[in-house]
Amino acid sequence: MCGYYILASADQGDYKRGLGRRRLSIADLIHRSYQKIFPELSDCCPMTLDRFDGDNSTYANSSTRLVLLHYINATGNSSFPCIGTIICRSYVLTAAHCVSGQFVKNFGNLSHIRLGQDATPNLQCQNKNCTRLATDKKIGGVIVHEGYNDTTRENDIALIRFEEPLSEFTSEIEPICLRWVHKPGALETSSNEKFSVIGCRPNSNARQNRTSNKQDITLFEREQCSSEYSKIHRIVTESQICGVRDDNRSTCNVNSGVPLVSYIDNCPILEGIMSFRKRRKNNNLPDVFIDIMAYEKWIEKNIVG
């Protein structure tokens, strides 16, 4: 349980997330019970909001909603190749491929969840006080979507439970907002909404002493995205979102599991989770994210259960 209530929706029909439009069934808008699951709006959308400057850099506080997933391999070496997003006091949401299949064979077993350390370890804030003391939290359990396919990355979503729930949210450790929970009046995606990925790491193209752990994303029509990926025999489903990074220079590298975020009334809304992208010689294919709204009931069922 996560502490707070939501309006739990009745059984929902299929919907389609289009560019600037989402089609929902009537049942999606019928709420019939309250359940204590998610944090309050004031926790995920505090008065001290993420701030963005003119060159697309962010201060470190945009990553307070992220955690680093700590892996230890057979030789005892540690790595942090995946990111999760805090959605309540007890759970982190991430990609299923981060906690199962070939990924675990490559990097080792998931050991701890690291909080309070920016997802861009090389961040240099200088005039901004960005230093954090990292805290490792024990893992109480992992729930991988029962329909996850490690080859196609369909249903690439998983929940990680803290062994002990977070005692409180602070300016260093915060949850992210969910659209159907915290902004139920905005279930349709507006065409003027801006999207970004948070938690990317600067690469050699980034300017010295400046890092950007946010990169803007433009949504890419799913039908066209599916057509592009079909050329390399990959499937893009109705429960996935495609996006193209606005900066063609790609000045940051993106870890698996990073969140796709929009802002409604300046509140950060979790829209997707990075699942995969393919690089080509001349140009890259769109990034593919799991669409969080497609898994609303799966998330609620597993958290409540």
Secondary structure, 3 states (H helix, E strand, C coil): CCCCEEEEECCCCCCEEECCEEECCHHHHCEEEEEECCCCHHHHCCCCCCCECCCCCECHHHHCCEEEEEEECCCCCEEEEEEEEECCCCEEEECHHHCCHHHHHHHCEEEEEEECCCCCCCCCCCCCCCCCCCEEEEEEEEEECCCCCCCCCCCCCEEEEECCCCCCCCCCCCCCEEHHHHCHHHCCCCCCCCEEEECCEECCCCCCCCCCCEEEEEEECHHHHHHHHHCCCCCCCCCEEEEEECCCCCCEECCECCEEEEEECCEEEEEEEEEECCCCCCCCCCEEEEEHHHHHHHHHHHHHC
